[in-house]
């Protein structure tokens, strides 16, 4: 659940950064700041280099994460944070839940009930009265793409060797950086200066923190449970949007957050 709080804060920061710079410029800066944190953490912990198997899954995770982050930052920059973030979350949660059901079988009945309530809660949080606007529709498409990317990240990064944390995520972040640089070249955008968008650097640190807490969680519980709990990150994003940006949040969306809390209790029983 800690990963959800940190991730939600990072997504909010990334969306704000994308209002100032192109999403791939934000993605590049976020990847760089995350790599610095991960490198220092790996050295302090004395973590060994990952195996070829872990590197393979980390590369796939980094590719999927780049898609998720780039699409989400762009979607959040269009506004409608209270709808975009939860839609991304419910999409990304569905993939690891299906994967977990296929590979690990059914969880306990209380956890199954928690799964169902979680999806209902995230859907309620994603409700918006402004669905007719053009940028809202674009944001929804991008949020679905980001959900697919994040769902792939959840699955792939959890397949690295147990005990490995910082170096696999560092590999994934390196891939994200490379993809961001390639996209900047394709779109003929300049490489941003390190101090050009401090909020993007903040987003990278927070997003990396969410990655670390999620990967740690997968080593103590089922992948689908860890992924679904981490997918509650929209609650933090929505709360920040309400109090920082003064975005209007409906009673239905607040009710969705309550449902998510009940789901959390059921999944941890």
Residue frames relative to the residue before (quaternion, step in Angstrom):
aa qw qx qy qz dx dy dz
X 1.0000 0.0000 0.0000 0.0000 0.00 0.00 0.00
X 0.5680 0.5843 -0.3793 0.4382 3.59 1.16 -0.58
X 0.6247 0.5455 -0.3415 0.4422 3.57 1.02 -0.80
X 0.6296 0.5438 -0.3370 0.4409 3.60 1.04 -0.76
X 0.6535 0.5106 -0.3125 0.4632 3.60 0.97 -0.87
X 0.6907 0.4715 -0.2783 0.4724 3.57 0.88 -0.98
X 0.6541 0.5129 -0.3131 0.4595 3.58 0.93 -0.89
X 0.6540 0.5232 -0.3211 0.4421 3.58 0.91 -0.89
X 0.6449 0.5026 -0.3135 0.4829 3.57 1.04 -0.77
X 0.6527 0.5201 -0.3101 0.4553 3.58 1.02 -0.80
X 0.6513 0.5092 -0.3186 0.4637 3.57 0.99 -0.81
X 0.6232 0.5269 -0.3395 0.4677 3.56 1.00 -0.77
X 0.6584 0.5033 -0.3052 0.4691 3.59 0.93 -0.90
X 0.6610 0.5167 -0.3098 0.4474 3.57 0.95 -0.87
X 0.6444 0.5193 -0.3205 0.4608 3.55 1.02 -0.77
X 0.6481 0.4982 -0.3154 0.4820 3.57 1.05 -0.75
X 0.6428 0.5219 -0.3225 0.4587 3.58 1.00 -0.79
X 0.6646 0.5183 -0.3008 0.4463 3.59 1.06 -0.75
X 0.5665 0.5633 -0.3962 0.4525 3.60 1.25 -0.09
X 0.6964 0.4381 -0.2551 0.5080 3.56 1.26 -0.40
X 0.7996 0.1431 -0.0468 0.5813 3.58 1.05 -0.78
X 0.6328 -0.5028 0.4117 0.4211 3.57 -1.29 0.28
X 0.6110 -0.5998 0.3597 0.3710 3.58 -1.05 0.73
X 0.6664 0.4913 -0.3267 0.4558 3.62 1.04 -0.61
X 0.5834 0.5292 -0.3736 0.4900 3.57 1.20 -0.38
X 0.6353 0.5065 -0.3142 0.4911 3.56 1.04 -0.80
X 0.6442 0.5329 -0.3184 0.4468 3.57 0.95 -0.90
X 0.6480 0.5204 -0.3202 0.4548 3.59 0.98 -0.82
X 0.6853 0.4775 -0.2853 0.4700 3.58 0.85 -0.95
X 0.6458 0.5179 -0.3200 0.4607 3.57 0.99 -0.82
X 0.6380 0.5192 -0.3244 0.4670 3.58 1.01 -0.79
X 0.6581 0.5223 -0.3118 0.4436 3.59 0.94 -0.86
X 0.6849 0.4727 -0.3040 0.4639 3.60 0.79 -0.93
X 0.6354 0.5279 -0.3245 0.4608 3.56 1.06 -0.74
X 0.6410 0.5340 -0.3201 0.4490 3.58 1.01 -0.81
X 0.6223 0.5358 -0.3405 0.4580 3.59 1.03 -0.75
X 0.6684 0.5004 -0.2957 0.4641 3.58 0.89 -0.97
X 0.6831 0.4980 -0.2871 0.4505 3.58 0.89 -0.93
X 0.6378 0.5297 -0.3283 0.4526 3.58 0.99 -0.82
X 0.6692 0.4897 -0.2943 0.4752 3.57 0.89 -0.95
X 0.6637 0.5112 -0.3072 0.4514 3.59 0.94 -0.87
X 0.6551 0.5118 -0.3128 0.4595 3.59 0.97 -0.85
X 0.6628 0.5020 -0.3039 0.4651 3.58 1.00 -0.82
X 0.6521 0.5092 -0.3144 0.4654 3.59 0.97 -0.84
X 0.6958 0.4639 -0.2661 0.4794 3.58 0.98 -0.87
X 0.3434 -0.7460 0.4970 0.2801 3.58 1.17 -0.55
X 0.2571 0.8008 -0.4980 0.2114 3.54 1.14 0.69
X 0.4377 -0.7113 0.4909 0.2480 3.58 -0.90 0.93
X 0.6393 -0.5204 0.3968 0.4038 3.55 -1.29 0.30
X 0.5020 -0.6657 0.4538 0.3144 3.61 -0.99 0.74
X 0.5611 -0.5924 0.4603 0.3498 3.55 -1.24 0.46
X 0.6758 -0.4694 0.3594 0.4403 3.58 -1.28 0.21
X 0.6167 0.5476 -0.3435 0.4493 3.56 1.07 -0.73
X 0.6732 0.4888 -0.2959 0.4695 3.58 0.90 -0.91
X 0.6300 0.5326 -0.3333 0.4564 3.57 1.01 -0.79
X 0.6228 0.5491 -0.3361 0.4445 3.59 0.99 -0.85
X 0.7101 0.4407 -0.2682 0.4792 3.59 0.79 -1.02
X 0.6296 0.5384 -0.3371 0.4473 3.59 1.05 -0.69
X 0.6237 0.5295 -0.3361 0.4665 3.59 1.06 -0.74
X 0.6551 0.4908 -0.3137 0.4812 3.58 0.95 -0.83
X 0.6408 0.5246 -0.3232 0.4580 3.57 1.02 -0.81
X 0.6570 0.5150 -0.3111 0.4543 3.58 0.96 -0.84
X 0.6387 0.5206 -0.3244 0.4645 3.58 1.03 -0.76
X 0.6733 0.4807 -0.2894 0.4815 3.57 0.94 -0.92
X 0.6534 0.5280 -0.3111 0.4444 3.57 1.00 -0.83
X 0.6116 0.5493 -0.3464 0.4518 3.57 1.08 -0.71
X 0.6334 0.5141 -0.3205 0.4813 3.57 1.01 -0.82
X 0.6832 0.5067 -0.2922 0.4371 3.56 0.85 -0.97
X 0.6991 0.4744 -0.2776 0.4573 3.57 0.83 -0.99
X 0.6614 0.5192 -0.3145 0.4405 3.58 0.87 -0.92
X 0.6857 0.4786 -0.2809 0.4710 3.57 0.91 -0.96
X 0.6808 0.4953 -0.3038 0.4460 3.59 0.92 -0.86
X 0.6368 0.5266 -0.3403 0.4486 3.59 0.93 -0.82
X 0.6529 0.4991 -0.3103 0.4779 3.57 0.99 -0.83
X 0.6601 0.5135 -0.3123 0.4506 3.59 0.91 -0.91
X 0.6804 0.4897 -0.2942 0.4589 3.59 0.91 -0.89
X 0.6208 0.5571 -0.3444 0.4309 3.56 1.11 -0.66
X 0.6302 0.5421 -0.3268 0.4496 3.61 1.24 -0.43
X 0.5652 -0.5732 0.3935 0.4441 3.58 1.28 -0.26
X 0.7001 0.4676 -0.3427 0.4168 3.58 -1.31 -0.31
X 0.0841 0.8416 -0.5272 0.0820 3.56 1.01 0.83
X 0.6618 0.5445 -0.3053 0.4152 3.57 0.96 -0.89
X 0.7129 0.3940 -0.2567 0.5202 3.61 1.25 -0.25
X 0.6559 0.5422 -0.3121 0.4224 3.56 0.97 -0.88
X 0.6979 0.4942 -0.2925 0.4280 3.60 0.72 -1.03
X 0.6939 0.4561 -0.3099 0.4631 3.65 0.79 -0.83
X 0.6200 0.5397 -0.3543 0.4459 3.61 1.00 -0.71
X 0.6220 0.5210 -0.3220 0.4878 3.55 1.06 -0.79
X 0.6785 0.5233 -0.2925 0.4246 3.56 0.91 -0.96
X 0.6891 0.4735 -0.3046 0.4563 3.59 0.83 -0.90
X 0.6189 0.5298 -0.3413 0.4688 3.59 1.14 -0.60
X 0.7034 0.4553 -0.2741 0.4721 3.57 0.87 -0.93
X 0.6269 0.5358 -0.3485 0.4454 3.62 1.08 -0.57
X 0.6205 0.5809 -0.3492 0.3944 3.59 1.02 -0.78
X 0.6565 0.5453 -0.3261 0.4066 3.60 0.93 -0.84
X 0.7220 0.4056 -0.2817 0.4846 3.66 0.70 -0.90
X 0.5865 0.5569 -0.3831 0.4463 3.62 1.10 -0.53
X 0.6554 0.4902 -0.3046 0.4872 3.60 0.94 -0.87
X 0.6397 0.5228 -0.3194 0.4642 3.57 0.99 -0.86
X 0.6675 0.5057 -0.2996 0.4571 3.58 0.95 -0.88
X 0.6417 0.5213 -0.3244 0.4596 3.58 1.00 -0.78
X 0.6730 0.4981 -0.2900 0.4635 3.57 1.04 -0.80
X 0.7804 0.3814 -0.1816 0.4610 3.58 0.85 -0.99
X 0.8013 0.2813 -0.1347 0.5106 3.60 1.02 -0.73
X 0.5109 -0.6550 0.4220 0.3630 3.57 1.23 -0.10
X 0.7093 -0.4572 0.3260 0.4262 3.54 -1.34 -0.07
X 0.3918 -0.6878 0.5491 0.2681 3.61 -1.04 0.70
X 0.7267 -0.3798 0.3050 0.4843 3.59 -1.29 -0.22
X 0.6588 -0.5323 0.3594 0.3917 3.57 -1.24 0.53
X 0.6438 0.5165 -0.3358 0.4539 3.59 0.96 -0.79
X 0.6526 0.5030 -0.3109 0.4738 3.58 1.04 -0.75
X 0.6138 0.5324 -0.3437 0.4707 3.58 1.08 -0.69
X 0.6382 0.5087 -0.3208 0.4807 3.57 1.00 -0.83
X 0.6299 0.5322 -0.3234 0.4641 3.58 1.07 -0.77
X 0.6058 0.5500 -0.3480 0.4576 3.58 1.04 -0.79
X 0.6889 0.4941 -0.2883 0.4452 3.56 0.81 -1.05
X 0.6728 0.4845 -0.2980 0.4730 3.58 0.91 -0.88
X 0.6134 0.5614 -0.3534 0.4285 3.59 1.03 -0.73
X 0.6698 0.4851 -0.3041 0.4729 3.58 0.90 -0.89
X 0.6340 0.5171 -0.3309 0.4703 3.59 1.00 -0.78
X 0.6689 0.5139 -0.2983 0.4465 3.57 0.93 -0.93
X 0.6638 0.4902 -0.3067 0.4744 3.57 0.92 -0.89
X 0.6330 0.5255 -0.3341 0.4599 3.60 1.04 -0.75
X 0.6495 0.5134 -0.3197 0.4609 3.59 0.97 -0.83
X 0.6441 0.5162 -0.3238 0.4624 3.58 0.98 -0.81
X 0.6865 0.5034 -0.2853 0.4403 3.59 1.09 -0.67
X 0.4588 0.6929 -0.4493 0.3279 3.60 1.24 -0.09
X 0.0571 0.7914 -0.6064 0.0527 3.59 -1.00 0.84
X 0.4384 -0.7079 0.4937 0.2510 3.55 -1.07 0.74
X 0.6881 0.5073 -0.2742 0.4405 3.60 1.19 -0.27
X 0.2429 0.8332 -0.4744 0.1473 3.57 1.17 0.56
X 0.6133 0.5831 -0.3586 0.3940 3.60 1.16 -0.20
X 0.5574 0.6317 -0.3956 0.3657 3.57 1.19 -0.28
X 0.5921 -0.6097 0.4001 0.3429 3.54 -1.08 0.80
X 0.7056 0.4462 -0.2892 0.4683 3.59 0.82 -0.90
X 0.5616 0.5673 -0.3958 0.4540 3.59 1.21 -0.35
X 0.6609 0.4985 -0.3139 0.4649 3.60 0.92 -0.90
X 0.6391 0.5103 -0.3273 0.4733 3.57 0.98 -0.81
X 0.6495 0.5246 -0.3138 0.4522 3.55 0.99 -0.84
X 0.6451 0.5225 -0.3233 0.4543 3.58 1.02 -0.76
X 0.6333 0.5189 -0.3291 0.4704 3.59 0.99 -0.81
X 0.6714 0.4909 -0.2889 0.4741 3.55 0.93 -0.92
X 0.6452 0.5225 -0.3310 0.4485 3.59 1.00 -0.74
X 0.6212 0.5196 -0.3420 0.4767 3.60 1.08 -0.66
X 0.6427 0.5134 -0.3167 0.4723 3.58 1.00 -0.83
X 0.6554 0.5009 -0.3181 0.4672 3.57 0.96 -0.84
X 0.6276 0.5422 -0.3343 0.4476 3.58 1.04 -0.73
X 0.6327 0.5144 -0.3252 0.4789 3.58 1.03 -0.78
X 0.6573 0.5139 -0.3060 0.4585 3.57 0.98 -0.87
X 0.6909 0.4686 -0.2824 0.4726 3.58 0.87 -0.94
X 0.6170 0.5438 -0.3450 0.4523 3.59 1.05 -0.72
X 0.6431 0.5060 -0.3117 0.4828 3.55 1.04 -0.80
X 0.6244 0.5329 -0.3348 0.4627 3.57 1.02 -0.79
X 0.6339 0.5468 -0.3315 0.4350 3.60 0.88 -0.93
X 0.7043 0.4652 -0.2690 0.4638 3.57 0.88 -0.97
X 0.7195 0.4802 -0.2722 0.4215 3.58 0.70 -1.08
X 0.6990 0.4727 -0.2997 0.4451 3.62 0.81 -0.93
X 0.6273 0.5413 -0.3413 0.4439 3.60 1.15 -0.51
X 0.6363 0.5493 -0.3197 0.4372 3.60 1.26 -0.28
X 0.4649 0.6545 -0.4687 0.3684 3.62 1.22 0.07
X 0.6842 -0.4942 0.3416 0.4134 3.57 -1.25 0.38
X 0.5305 -0.6270 0.4704 0.3228 3.56 -1.04 0.80
X 0.7341 0.3818 -0.3015 0.4738 3.56 -1.01 0.80
X 0.6452 0.4661 -0.3116 0.5190 3.55 1.25 -0.38
X 0.0196 -0.8144 0.5798 -0.0170 3.60 -0.85 0.96
X 0.8091 0.3435 -0.1794 0.4417 3.56 0.36 -1.25
X 0.6907 0.4961 -0.3053 0.4285 3.61 0.83 -0.90
X 0.6413 0.5040 -0.3541 0.4576 3.67 0.90 -0.70
X 0.6660 0.4766 -0.3119 0.4817 3.58 0.96 -0.81
X 0.5958 0.5548 -0.3549 0.4595 3.59 1.13 -0.64
X 0.6291 0.5152 -0.3281 0.4808 3.59 1.00 -0.79
X 0.6539 0.5138 -0.3101 0.4608 3.57 0.93 -0.92
X 0.6641 0.5046 -0.2998 0.4632 3.58 0.97 -0.86
X 0.6142 0.5448 -0.3440 0.4557 3.56 1.07 -0.70
X 0.6385 0.5117 -0.3150 0.4808 3.57 1.02 -0.83
X 0.6329 0.5296 -0.3244 0.4622 3.57 1.00 -0.83
X 0.6421 0.5220 -0.3161 0.4640 3.58 0.99 -0.83
X 0.6531 0.5152 -0.3121 0.4588 3.58 0.92 -0.90
X 0.6576 0.5005 -0.3082 0.4713 3.59 0.95 -0.90
X 0.6351 0.5280 -0.3300 0.4571 3.59 0.98 -0.82
X 0.6632 0.4993 -0.3047 0.4670 3.60 0.94 -0.86
X 0.6282 0.5274 -0.3324 0.4655 3.58 1.02 -0.79
X 0.6817 0.4869 -0.2889 0.4634 3.58 0.90 -0.93
X 0.6032 0.5362 -0.3615 0.4668 3.60 1.07 -0.61
X 0.6599 0.5002 -0.3042 0.4711 3.57 1.02 -0.80
X 0.6478 0.5264 -0.3174 0.4499 3.57 0.95 -0.89
X 0.7528 0.3787 -0.1959 0.5014 3.57 0.96 -0.88
X 0.4081 -0.7475 0.4396 0.2853 3.59 1.35 0.15
X 0.3756 0.7007 -0.5032 0.3388 3.53 0.94 0.98
X 0.5089 -0.6557 0.4590 0.3169 3.57 -1.07 0.67
X 0.5042 -0.6064 0.5153 0.3354 3.53 -1.22 0.52
X 0.3856 -0.7600 0.4668 0.2360 3.63 -0.57 1.08
X 0.5160 -0.6141 0.4970 0.3312 3.55 -1.20 0.54
X 0.6348 -0.5764 0.3595 0.3682 3.56 -1.12 0.63
X 0.7492 0.3602 -0.2107 0.5143 3.60 1.12 -0.59
X 0.4237 0.7431 -0.4415 0.2710 3.59 1.26 0.15
X 0.8046 0.0612 -0.0090 0.5905 3.59 1.10 -0.58
X 0.1940 -0.8328 0.5079 0.1043 3.63 0.24 1.23
X 0.6076 0.5625 -0.3683 0.4229 3.61 1.06 -0.65
X 0.6066 0.5493 -0.3509 0.4552 3.60 1.11 -0.64
X 0.6373 0.5140 -0.3237 0.4741 3.58 1.02 -0.77
X 0.6299 0.5275 -0.3197 0.4719 3.56 1.03 -0.80
X 0.6376 0.5323 -0.3217 0.4545 3.57 0.98 -0.88
X 0.6536 0.5282 -0.3143 0.4416 3.58 0.98 -0.83
X 0.6470 0.5115 -0.3147 0.4698 3.57 0.99 -0.83
X 0.6830 0.4854 -0.2874 0.4639 3.58 0.89 -0.93
X 0.6553 0.5091 -0.3163 0.4598 3.58 0.93 -0.87
X 0.6320 0.5247 -0.3232 0.4699 3.57 1.04 -0.78
X 0.6251 0.5344 -0.3313 0.4626 3.57 1.02 -0.78
X 0.6378 0.5206 -0.3185 0.4698 3.57 1.01 -0.80
X 0.6289 0.5389 -0.3266 0.4554 3.58 1.02 -0.82
X 0.6714 0.5094 -0.2973 0.4488 3.56 0.89 -0.98
X 0.6823 0.4782 -0.2980 0.4659 3.60 0.83 -0.93
X 0.6301 0.5261 -0.3401 0.4588 3.61 1.04 -0.71
X 0.6755 0.4909 -0.3044 0.4583 3.58 0.84 -0.96
X 0.6190 0.5224 -0.3400 0.4779 3.60 1.05 -0.70
X 0.6471 0.5319 -0.3204 0.4424 3.59 0.97 -0.83
X 0.6497 0.5282 -0.3278 0.4375 3.61 0.98 -0.79
X 0.6446 0.5218 -0.3271 0.4530 3.60 1.19 -0.38
X 0.7297 0.3868 -0.2333 0.5133 3.59 1.31 -0.10
X 0.7922 0.1523 -0.0930 0.5836 3.60 1.23 -0.23
X 0.7080 -0.4310 0.3313 0.4508 3.57 -1.31 0.06
X 0.6015 -0.5848 0.4105 0.3573 3.54 -1.13 0.72
X 0.6857 0.4982 -0.3111 0.4299 3.60 0.83 -0.93
X 0.6425 0.5075 -0.3308 0.4693 3.60 1.04 -0.71
X 0.6489 0.5129 -0.3151 0.4654 3.59 0.93 -0.90
X 0.6707 0.5040 -0.2981 0.4553 3.59 0.94 -0.91
X 0.6855 0.4849 -0.3027 0.4510 3.58 0.90 -0.88
X 0.6327 0.5138 -0.3334 0.4739 3.58 1.03 -0.73
X 0.6559 0.5018 -0.3059 0.4737 3.58 1.01 -0.80
X 0.6363 0.5605 -0.3199 0.4227 3.57 1.18 -0.61
X 0.5087 0.6208 -0.4342 0.4091 3.58 1.26 0.14
X 0.3616 0.7787 -0.4613 0.2238 3.61 1.26 0.05
X 0.5696 0.6023 -0.4162 0.3736 3.68 1.02 -0.48
X 0.5612 0.6072 -0.4058 0.3895 3.59 1.08 -0.59
X 0.6714 0.4789 -0.2945 0.4828 3.58 0.96 -0.86
X 0.6405 0.5282 -0.3226 0.4546 3.58 0.99 -0.84
X 0.6688 0.5019 -0.2905 0.4652 3.57 0.96 -0.92
X 0.6430 0.5227 -0.3254 0.4555 3.58 0.95 -0.86
X 0.6596 0.4953 -0.3063 0.4751 3.59 0.94 -0.86
X 0.6376 0.5219 -0.3284 0.4617 3.58 1.01 -0.80
X 0.6478 0.5274 -0.3220 0.4455 3.58 1.04 -0.76
X 0.7928 0.3569 -0.1767 0.4613 3.56 0.76 -1.03
X 0.6990 0.4288 -0.2751 0.5019 3.60 1.15 -0.51
X 0.7857 0.3015 -0.1484 0.5194 3.59 0.84 -1.01
X 0.3673 -0.7507 0.4690 0.2856 3.59 1.29 -0.21
X 0.2620 0.7568 -0.5502 0.2365 3.59 1.06 0.71
X 0.4663 -0.6818 0.4904 0.2780 3.56 -1.03 0.81
X 0.0976 -0.7763 0.6219 0.0337 3.55 -0.95 0.94
X 0.3762 -0.7596 0.4898 0.2040 3.57 -0.69 1.11
X 0.6564 -0.4908 0.3932 0.4167 3.54 -1.31 0.24
X 0.5989 0.5666 -0.3531 0.4422 3.57 1.11 -0.68
X 0.6726 0.4948 -0.2953 0.4643 3.56 0.95 -0.88
X 0.6267 0.5023 -0.3377 0.4908 3.59 1.03 -0.73
X 0.6340 0.5295 -0.3267 0.4594 3.58 1.01 -0.78
X 0.6178 0.5491 -0.3363 0.4513 3.56 1.08 -0.73
X 0.6322 0.5298 -0.3328 0.4570 3.57 1.03 -0.74
X 0.6317 0.5234 -0.3283 0.4681 3.58 1.05 -0.79
X 0.6351 0.5253 -0.3209 0.4667 3.58 0.99 -0.85
X 0.6315 0.5319 -0.3271 0.4596 3.59 1.02 -0.79
X 0.6448 0.5169 -0.3259 0.4592 3.60 1.00 -0.76
X 0.6316 0.5128 -0.3273 0.4807 3.58 1.06 -0.77
X 0.6304 0.5332 -0.3216 0.4636 3.57 1.02 -0.84
X 0.6218 0.5464 -0.3305 0.4535 3.57 1.02 -0.84
X 0.6546 0.5131 -0.3154 0.4569 3.59 0.92 -0.90
X 0.6716 0.5055 -0.2995 0.4513 3.60 0.92 -0.87
X 0.6967 0.4873 -0.2845 0.4430 3.57 0.95 -0.84
X 0.7038 0.4394 -0.2734 0.4866 3.57 1.17 -0.41
X 0.4641 0.6672 -0.4549 0.3640 3.63 1.27 0.07
